[in-house]
Amino acid sequence: MLPTKLSGYCLATVVLLNTTIGICASGADEVRELASQFEQEVTRRLNVPPEEQERYAHLLKLALDEAHVSNVPPEFFLLVDRSPHVQAAMIEWKAPDGTFHLIGATPVSTGQPGMYEHFVTPLGVYEHRVANLDFRSKGTPNQFGIRGYGAEGMRIFDFGWAKAPKGWGDYGISRLRLQVHATDPDRLDRRLGTPQSEGCVRTTASFNVFLDNHGILDGDYDKAAAQGHTPNVLSPTREQTPWSGRYLVVVDSGRQQKPAWARTSPPGLETARSHIRRGTGGR
């Protein structure tokens, strides 16, 4: 884990995918096609306005700068805004000229403090490595009938142990197994867009499959495969990309109210009380 303070904004050159001015020629066509596939394949999407895309590009660049990984080559990043008033994930592409492009956005659920063993999803930049090998959901319910890791076959993206604020007791710092994973499609999917998890990042099944099939976070896995050590967790239908990334970046935009573009949950949404454990469910 590479921590970041995220204490403010810094300027970044931003080029939006829905514009034609100044887009870097190298890789632009492939990235536009990926954005089109996102529209077709991800069932719950957020329409992030251009000015908000710029705001999140600033936050992403700041996080990478403070984590000393700003000089990484062109690749994809998974950016998550843990703000209770946003709860969104965005796939960003860093172009060869250093500009950031939004591929697509979707509602997620991050940590909901106030209950035992519930953490606040920690801020920072987290590397996705084969040292913390991903695995697949068995689709089995826990003792509460919750399929916390989603349907059978969903991929759990594992970022290893991370320091995170406890949401109970003394509210001190403890350790959380930080993961990005699908959630129960029948009982918890509709609650995405609000804080619900024990500290991990919950997503829809379609977004999980998109990350999986398009190799968005598979940079280190591709490196291992090139050296003759292909991890078994990789999907046989996966489309390889030269832009496969390695980083989950968690930020907090500090919103005081929910922006219109992030409003996906029905009014009066009841808080989910899921108690999920590794192996039978998700966090």
Summary of the structure (lengths in Angstrom):
residues: 283
radius of gyration: 17.6
end to end distance: 18.5
largest distance: 53.9
contacts: 958
relative contact order: 0.21
helix: 19%
strand: 22%
